[in-house]
């Protein structure tokens, strides 16, 4: 989708569409016909055809004669149409799968009312309406299943186009590019001097595929460029829901919200301010060291940084209507992103990460925002152990991935599941360090004195019986026993 445009721009767009010699597979003209069912089918057909033809958007225009392309006006007013008790736009969105971006624009051109429907191209899957997929064949709307060659070609298109290469804003001038993107942050993060002149700046952004040349000397801002460096993500309609939300609650539940904020900056340009905002909300504990009182945050900042970066990088960007979220409670922090992980949560610590968004991940690594060689989960576990916190949890609620950091709890208040999870992740951390879990290493992890090593032996036994760890050498003497993760 394009950025928010002025009425003059939208009127100019209608005039450009009118110059087409005839209706195309990505443009349809109407007078007054706005049957909701037929409109939903057109949304499917035009979105799929736009993807097939490599277009960013498709368009449906009311108030233009489909033969002469003259402005004739329309009585259609989308804001006033109801389907049962539901507004038209909401009804259409509910029956579309997957959800796509579309926007109605009501205009006055040549003193006549005109409605422009801007439809984002399909992505990842053909768009269905009421369970059926449609396509345009010349200027006719047809069921996609009746054209298997087009269906095969469409799937090939989806396989070849990652989300980052999609277009967030099309046909913008060089001046607009520099207004929409925080380009100084790009050069700061790469520790490069700001080039002299607009042309040199734009050329640098092109090389990292943050923008691409468009027609008539203009530019397309890619999803990658907008996600990383947007001054305001809300200015890119298709990316508004990708902004990360931070919610601070009172107590341990979601009943009372103390503060909520959406970080509207690009992921790269706004990362440091995002982390600073999160850490300012994190409760603090006072500790006494050598007679000096010191305030420390409840959660280690390095662990928070790694998990937030992971949520941004590994999210499923094709999921619509949901974005990354950080929730802060009195006793924990939950960091959630759309999309189930590509790696088993039990292997987060030792397995090199697989990212759906390789271009995004690569640039975030170049900016030193995330771990270069891997997911950084080993750093998270190491920091949690250094703070002697309960082990983090990694969960997969349907369609999402969630990491949970827990506030400090004394060992005697941790339940069996907490202890087993801590033993398992400690064994994993030792494994990636080419070391082994022992009674002594686990005592150090829990801050337990040697005289209580029998209790730690019991914790190890619980983890063995649960199948999370196993003896490295079952023939070793009991006092020399070492343990490894169950998969080692």
C-alpha positions as CSV (number, residue, x, y, z in Angstrom):
1,X,0.0,0.0,0.0
2,X,1.1,3.6,-0.4
3,X,1.6,6.1,2.4
4,X,-1.2,8.5,3.3
5,X,-1.8,10.7,0.3
6,X,-3.4,14.1,-0.2
7,X,-6.7,14.4,-2.0
8,X,-4.9,16.0,-4.9
9,X,-2.6,13.0,-5.2
10,X,-5.5,10.5,-5.2
11,X,-7.4,12.5,-7.8
12,X,-4.3,12.5,-9.9
13,X,-4.1,8.7,-9.5
14,X,-7.7,8.3,-10.7
15,X,-6.8,10.4,-13.8
16,X,-3.8,8.2,-14.5
17,X,-6.0,5.1,-14.3
18,X,-8.5,6.6,-16.6
19,X,-5.7,7.0,-19.2
20,X,-5.5,3.2,-19.5
21,X,-6.9,2.1,-22.9
22,X,-9.2,-0.3,-21.2
23,X,-9.9,-2.1,-18.0
24,X,-7.0,-4.4,-17.0
25,X,-6.5,-7.4,-14.7
26,X,-5.6,-5.0,-11.9
27,X,-8.0,-2.1,-12.5
28,X,-11.9,-2.2,-12.6
29,X,-14.3,0.7,-13.2
30,X,-17.8,0.8,-11.8
31,X,-20.8,3.2,-11.9
32,X,-22.9,2.4,-8.8
33,X,-22.8,-1.3,-8.5
34,X,-21.6,-2.1,-5.0
35,X,-23.1,-5.5,-4.1
36,X,-21.2,-6.5,-1.0
37,X,-20.8,-10.2,-2.1
38,X,-19.5,-9.1,-5.6
39,X,-17.3,-6.5,-4.0
40,X,-15.6,-9.2,-1.9
41,X,-15.1,-11.4,-4.9
42,X,-13.5,-8.4,-6.7
43,X,-11.2,-7.8,-3.7
44,X,-9.9,-11.4,-4.1
45,X,-9.6,-11.3,-7.9
46,X,-7.8,-7.9,-8.0
47,X,-5.5,-8.7,-5.1
48,X,-4.4,-12.0,-6.7
49,X,-4.0,-10.5,-10.2
50,X,-1.9,-7.6,-8.8
51,X,0.4,-10.2,-7.2
52,X,0.6,-12.2,-10.5
53,X,1.5,-9.1,-12.5
54,X,4.0,-7.7,-9.9
55,X,1.9,-4.7,-9.0
56,X,1.9,-3.2,-5.6
57,X,-1.8,-2.3,-5.7
58,X,-4.9,-3.0,-7.6
59,X,-7.8,-0.5,-7.9
60,X,-11.5,-0.5,-8.2
61,X,-13.0,2.9,-9.1
62,X,-16.7,3.9,-8.8
63,X,-17.9,6.9,-10.8
64,X,-16.0,6.3,-14.0
65,X,-17.6,4.9,-17.1
66,X,-16.0,1.5,-17.9
67,X,-16.1,2.2,-21.7
68,X,-15.2,5.9,-22.2
69,X,-13.5,6.3,-18.8
70,X,-15.4,9.6,-18.3
71,X,-16.1,10.9,-14.8
72,X,-19.8,10.2,-14.4
73,X,-20.1,10.2,-10.6
74,X,-21.5,7.6,-8.2
75,X,-24.1,7.2,-5.5
76,X,-22.0,4.6,-3.7
77,X,-20.9,5.7,-0.2
78,X,-18.9,2.9,1.5
79,X,-19.0,4.4,4.9
80,X,-22.8,4.2,4.9
81,X,-23.2,0.6,3.7
82,X,-24.2,-2.1,6.3
83,X,-24.1,-5.8,5.9
84,X,-26.6,-6.8,8.6
85,X,-25.5,-4.8,11.6
86,X,-21.9,-4.8,10.4
87,X,-20.1,-2.0,8.6
88,X,-19.1,-2.9,5.0
89,X,-15.3,-2.7,5.5
90,X,-15.4,-4.8,8.7
91,X,-17.7,-7.4,6.9
92,X,-15.4,-7.7,3.9
93,X,-12.3,-8.0,6.1
94,X,-13.9,-10.8,8.1
95,X,-14.6,-12.9,5.1
96,X,-11.2,-12.4,3.4
97,X,-8.5,-14.9,4.1
98,X,-5.7,-14.1,4.5
99,X,-6.4,-10.5,5.5
100,X,-5.1,-8.0,3.0
101,X,-4.8,-4.2,3.1
102,X,-7.5,-2.2,1.3
103,X,-8.7,1.3,1.7
104,X,-11.7,3.3,0.4
105,X,-11.1,6.9,-0.6
106,X,-14.1,9.2,-1.2
107,X,-13.2,12.0,-3.6
108,X,-14.8,14.8,-5.6
109,X,-13.5,15.0,-9.2
110,X,-14.9,17.4,-11.8
111,X,-17.6,18.2,-9.2
112,X,-18.8,14.6,-9.1
113,X,-18.4,12.0,-6.3
114,X,-15.9,9.3,-7.0
115,X,-14.8,6.4,-4.8
116,X,-11.3,4.8,-5.2
117,X,-10.7,1.4,-3.6
118,X,-7.0,0.8,-3.2
119,X,-6.2,-3.0,-2.8
120,X,-2.9,-4.3,-1.7
121,X,-1.5,-7.2,-3.7
122,X,-1.9,-10.7,-2.3
123,X,1.1,-12.2,-0.4
124,X,2.1,-15.7,0.7
125,X,-1.3,-17.3,-0.3
126,X,-4.0,-16.5,-2.9
127,X,-6.7,-14.3,-1.3
128,X,-10.1,-16.1,-0.7
129,X,-13.4,-14.5,-0.1
130,X,-16.0,-16.6,1.6
131,X,-13.8,-19.6,1.0
132,X,-13.3,-19.2,-2.8
133,X,-10.3,-17.7,-4.6
134,X,-10.8,-15.5,-7.6
135,X,-8.6,-14.1,-10.4
136,X,-9.0,-11.6,-13.3
137,X,-8.9,-12.9,-16.8
138,X,-8.6,-9.9,-19.1
139,X,-11.4,-7.7,-17.5
140,X,-13.5,-10.6,-16.2
141,X,-13.6,-12.0,-12.7
142,X,-13.2,-15.8,-12.6
143,X,-12.7,-18.6,-10.1
144,X,-9.0,-19.3,-9.7
145,X,-9.5,-23.1,-9.6
146,X,-10.8,-22.9,-13.2
147,X,-7.4,-21.5,-14.4
148,X,-4.8,-24.0,-13.0
149,X,-1.9,-22.4,-15.0
150,X,-2.5,-19.0,-13.4
151,X,-2.8,-20.7,-10.0
152,X,0.6,-22.4,-10.5
153,X,2.2,-19.2,-11.6
154,X,0.7,-17.3,-8.7
155,X,2.2,-19.8,-6.2
156,X,5.6,-19.5,-7.9
157,X,5.4,-15.7,-7.4
158,X,4.6,-16.2,-3.7
159,X,7.6,-18.6,-3.3
160,X,10.0,-16.0,-4.8
161,X,9.0,-12.8,-3.0
162,X,9.9,-12.4,0.7
163,X,8.0,-9.9,2.7
164,X,11.0,-7.5,3.0
165,X,11.1,-7.1,-0.8
166,X,7.5,-5.9,-0.9
167,X,6.8,-2.2,-1.4
168,X,5.6,-0.1,1.6
169,X,5.2,3.1,-0.4
170,X,5.3,3.5,-4.2
171,X,6.1,6.4,-6.5
172,X,7.5,8.8,-3.9
173,X,10.0,11.5,-4.7
174,X,13.6,11.6,-3.5
175,X,12.6,14.4,-1.1
176,X,9.7,12.3,0.2
177,X,12.0,9.4,0.8
178,X,14.2,11.5,3.0
179,X,11.2,12.8,4.9
180,X,9.7,9.4,5.5
181,X,12.9,7.5,6.4
182,X,15.4,8.3,9.2
183,X,18.4,8.1,6.9
184,X,20.9,9.6,9.3
185,X,20.3,6.7,11.7
186,X,21.2,4.3,8.8
187,X,24.7,5.9,8.5
188,X,25.1,6.2,12.2
189,X,24.4,2.5,12.8
190,X,27.0,1.6,10.1
191,X,29.4,4.1,11.6
192,X,29.7,5.9,8.2
193,X,29.8,9.6,7.5
194,X,26.6,11.2,6.0
195,X,27.2,11.5,2.3
196,X,27.1,14.9,0.6
197,X,23.9,15.4,-1.4
198,X,20.6,13.7,-1.8
199,X,21.8,11.5,-4.8
200,X,24.6,9.9,-2.8
201,X,22.2,9.2,0.2
202,X,19.6,7.6,-2.1
203,X,22.3,5.5,-3.8
204,X,23.4,4.1,-0.5
205,X,19.8,3.2,0.5
206,X,19.4,1.5,-2.9
207,X,22.4,-0.8,-2.3
208,X,20.9,-2.2,0.9
209,X,17.5,-2.6,-0.9
210,X,15.8,-0.1,1.4
211,X,14.4,1.7,-1.6
212,X,14.1,0.9,-5.3
213,X,13.9,3.1,-8.4
214,X,10.3,3.5,-9.7
215,X,8.8,5.1,-12.8
216,X,9.4,8.7,-13.9
217,X,12.5,9.1,-11.6
218,X,10.6,8.3,-8.4
219,X,11.2,5.7,-5.8
220,X,9.5,2.8,-4.1
221,X,10.3,2.3,-0.4
222,X,10.5,-1.4,0.4
223,X,9.0,-3.0,3.4
224,X,12.6,-3.6,4.6
225,X,13.4,0.1,4.4
226,X,10.2,1.2,6.2
227,X,10.4,-1.5,8.9
228,X,13.9,-0.6,9.8
229,X,14.0,3.2,9.3
230,X,10.5,4.7,9.2
231,X,10.3,7.9,11.2
232,X,6.6,6.9,11.8
233,X,5.5,3.4,10.9
234,X,1.9,4.7,11.0
235,X,2.6,6.6,7.8
236,X,2.9,3.2,6.0
237,X,-0.7,1.7,6.2
238,X,0.4,-1.8,5.5
239,X,3.0,-1.8,8.3
240,X,1.1,0.0,11.1
241,X,0.4,-3.2,13.0
242,X,4.0,-4.2,12.8
243,X,5.0,-1.6,15.4
244,X,6.0,-3.1,18.7
245,X,3.6,-2.4,21.6
246,X,4.8,-2.1,25.2
247,X,2.2,-2.6,27.9
248,X,2.9,-2.3,31.7
249,X,0.3,-3.9,34.0
250,X,-0.3,-3.6,37.7
251,X,0.1,-6.9,39.5
252,X,0.4,-10.3,37.8
253,X,-2.6,-10.1,35.5
254,X,-3.9,-8.0,32.6
255,X,-6.8,-6.4,34.4
256,X,-5.3,-3.0,35.1
257,X,-3.0,-1.3,32.6
258,X,-0.6,1.3,34.0
259,X,0.9,2.4,30.7
260,X,0.8,1.4,27.1
261,X,2.9,2.7,24.2
262,X,3.4,1.8,20.6
263,X,7.0,2.3,19.4
264,X,6.3,4.0,16.1
265,X,9.8,4.2,14.9
266,X,11.6,1.8,12.6
267,X,13.1,-1.3,14.2
268,X,16.7,-0.2,13.7
269,X,16.4,3.5,14.2
270,X,14.2,3.2,17.2
271,X,15.8,0.1,18.9
272,X,17.8,2.0,21.6
273,X,15.0,4.2,22.6
274,X,12.7,1.2,22.7
275,X,15.0,-0.7,25.1
276,X,15.4,2.4,27.2
277,X,11.7,2.8,27.5
278,X,11.2,-0.9,28.5
279,X,14.0,-0.8,31.1
280,X,12.5,2.4,32.6
281,X,9.3,0.5,33.3
282,X,11.0,-2.6,34.7
283,X,10.8,-2.7,38.6
284,X,14.1,-2.4,40.4
285,X,15.6,-4.3,43.4
286,X,18.0,-2.9,45.9
287,X,21.1,-5.0,46.8
288,X,23.8,-4.4,49.3
289,X,27.4,-5.0,48.2
290,X,30.3,-4.3,50.5
291,X,28.1,-2.0,52.6
292,X,26.9,-0.1,49.6
293,X,23.3,-0.1,48.5
294,X,22.8,-0.5,44.7
295,X,19.7,-0.5,42.6
296,X,19.5,-3.1,39.8
297,X,16.7,-3.8,37.4
298,X,14.6,-6.9,38.0
299,X,15.6,-8.2,34.5
300,X,19.1,-8.0,33.0
301,X,19.1,-5.5,30.2
302,X,21.2,-7.7,27.9
303,X,18.6,-10.5,28.1
304,X,15.8,-8.0,27.3
305,X,17.7,-6.7,24.3
306,X,18.3,-10.1,22.9
307,X,14.7,-11.3,23.3
308,X,13.2,-8.1,21.9
309,X,15.6,-8.3,18.9
310,X,14.6,-11.9,18.4
311,X,10.9,-11.0,18.5
312,X,11.4,-8.4,15.8
313,X,13.6,-10.5,13.5
314,X,11.9,-13.9,13.7
315,X,8.3,-12.7,13.6
316,X,6.1,-13.9,10.7
317,X,5.7,-10.6,8.9
318,X,3.0,-12.0,6.7
319,X,0.6,-12.3,9.7
320,X,-1.8,-9.4,9.5
321,X,-3.5,-7.7,12.4
322,X,-0.8,-8.6,14.9
323,X,2.6,-7.4,15.8
324,X,5.3,-7.9,18.4
325,X,4.5,-7.1,22.0
326,X,6.3,-6.6,25.3
327,X,4.2,-7.0,28.5
328,X,5.6,-6.2,31.9
329,X,4.0,-7.6,35.1
330,X,5.1,-7.4,38.7
331,X,6.6,-10.9,38.5
332,X,7.6,-11.4,34.9
333,X,8.1,-10.0,31.4
334,X,6.5,-11.6,28.3
335,X,7.8,-10.9,24.8
336,X,5.5,-12.2,22.1
337,X,5.8,-12.1,18.3
338,X,3.4,-13.4,15.5
339,X,4.4,-16.7,14.0
340,X,5.4,-20.1,15.4
341,X,9.1,-20.7,15.6
342,X,11.0,-22.6,12.9
343,X,13.2,-24.2,15.6
344,X,11.9,-26.5,18.4
345,X,11.8,-24.3,21.6
346,X,13.8,-27.0,23.4
347,X,16.6,-26.4,20.9
348,X,16.6,-22.6,21.0
349,X,19.9,-22.5,22.8
350,X,22.1,-24.8,20.7
351,X,20.5,-24.6,17.2
352,X,21.5,-21.9,14.8
353,X,18.4,-19.8,14.2
354,X,16.3,-20.1,11.1
355,X,14.8,-16.8,10.1
356,X,11.9,-16.1,7.8
357,X,13.3,-12.6,7.2
358,X,16.9,-13.1,6.1
359,X,17.4,-9.5,4.8
360,X,16.0,-8.0,8.0
361,X,18.1,-10.3,10.2
362,X,21.2,-9.6,8.1
363,X,20.9,-5.9,8.4
364,X,20.1,-6.0,12.1
365,X,23.3,-8.0,12.7
366,X,25.3,-5.5,10.7
367,X,23.9,-2.8,12.9
368,X,25.0,-4.9,15.9
369,X,21.4,-5.0,17.3
370,X,21.3,-8.7,17.5
371,X,23.7,-11.6,17.9
372,X,26.0,-12.1,14.8
373,X,26.4,-15.9,15.0
374,X,23.1,-17.0,16.4
375,X,19.9,-16.2,18.3
376,X,21.6,-14.9,21.5
377,X,19.5,-17.2,23.6
378,X,22.7,-18.5,25.3
379,X,23.4,-14.9,26.4
380,X,19.9,-14.7,27.8
381,X,20.3,-17.9,29.8
382,X,23.8,-16.9,31.0
383,X,22.5,-13.5,32.2
384,X,19.5,-15.1,33.9
385,X,21.9,-17.5,35.7
386,X,24.2,-14.6,36.7
387,X,21.2,-12.8,38.3
388,X,20.1,-16.1,39.8
389,X,16.6,-15.7,38.4
390,X,14.2,-18.5,37.5
391,X,15.0,-20.0,34.1
392,X,13.2,-18.3,31.2
393,X,10.3,-20.1,29.5
394,X,9.7,-20.4,25.8
395,X,6.1,-21.0,24.7
396,X,4.2,-21.4,21.5
397,X,0.6,-20.2,22.0
398,X,-1.3,-20.9,18.7
399,X,0.2,-18.8,15.9
400,X,2.7,-17.0,18.2
401,X,6.1,-17.4,19.9
402,X,6.5,-16.1,23.5
403,X,9.6,-15.7,25.7
404,X,9.1,-15.2,29.5
405,X,11.6,-13.7,31.9
406,X,10.7,-14.2,35.6
407,X,11.5,-11.9,38.5
408,X,13.7,-13.2,41.3
409,X,12.3,-15.9,43.5
410,X,14.1,-17.7,46.3
411,X,15.0,-21.3,45.4
412,X,12.6,-22.6,48.1
413,X,9.7,-20.8,46.3
414,X,10.5,-22.3,42.9
415,X,8.2,-25.3,42.0
416,X,9.3,-28.5,40.4
417,X,8.7,-27.3,36.9
418,X,10.9,-24.2,37.5
419,X,13.7,-26.4,38.8
420,X,13.6,-28.8,35.9
421,X,13.6,-26.0,33.4
422,X,16.6,-24.4,35.1
423,X,18.5,-27.7,35.1
424,X,17.7,-28.3,31.5
425,X,18.8,-24.9,30.3
426,X,21.9,-25.0,32.5
427,X,22.8,-28.3,30.8
428,X,22.2,-26.7,27.4
429,X,24.4,-23.7,28.3
430,X,27.2,-26.0,29.5
431,X,26.9,-28.1,26.3
432,X,27.4,-25.1,24.0
433,X,30.4,-24.1,26.1
434,X,31.7,-27.7,25.6
435,X,31.2,-28.4,29.3
436,X,28.9,-30.6,31.4
437,X,26.3,-30.0,34.2
438,X,27.6,-31.1,37.6
439,X,26.3,-30.9,41.1
440,X,28.9,-28.1,41.7
441,X,27.9,-26.1,38.6
442,X,24.2,-26.3,39.5
443,X,25.0,-25.3,43.1
444,X,26.7,-22.2,41.7
445,X,23.8,-21.5,39.3
446,X,21.3,-21.6,42.2
447,X,23.6,-20.0,44.8
448,X,23.5,-23.1,47.1
449,X,26.2,-23.8,49.6
450,X,28.1,-27.1,49.4
451,X,26.6,-28.4,52.6
452,X,23.2,-28.5,50.7
453,X,24.5,-30.4,47.8
454,X,22.1,-33.3,48.6
455,X,19.2,-31.0,47.7
456,X,20.8,-30.1,44.4
457,X,21.3,-33.9,43.7
458,X,17.5,-34.2,44.1
459,X,16.9,-31.4,41.6
460,X,19.2,-33.2,39.1
461,X,17.3,-36.5,39.7
462,X,14.0,-34.7,39.0
463,X,15.3,-33.5,35.7
464,X,16.7,-36.9,34.8
465,X,13.4,-38.6,35.7
466,X,11.5,-36.0,33.6
467,X,13.7,-36.9,30.6
468,X,15.2,-33.4,30.2
469,X,18.8,-34.4,31.0
470,X,20.8,-37.6,31.1
471,X,24.2,-38.8,32.5
472,X,27.1,-38.1,30.2
473,X,28.8,-41.3,31.4
474,X,26.5,-43.7,33.2
475,X,29.5,-45.7,34.4
476,X,31.2,-42.8,36.1
477,X,31.4,-42.8,40.0
478,X,28.5,-41.0,41.6
479,X,30.6,-38.1,42.8
480,X,32.1,-37.6,39.3
481,X,28.8,-37.8,37.5
482,X,28.2,-35.2,34.7
483,X,25.0,-34.5,32.8
484,X,24.0,-33.3,29.3
485,X,20.7,-32.4,27.6
486,X,18.5,-35.3,26.5
487,X,19.3,-34.7,22.9
488,X,23.1,-34.6,23.2
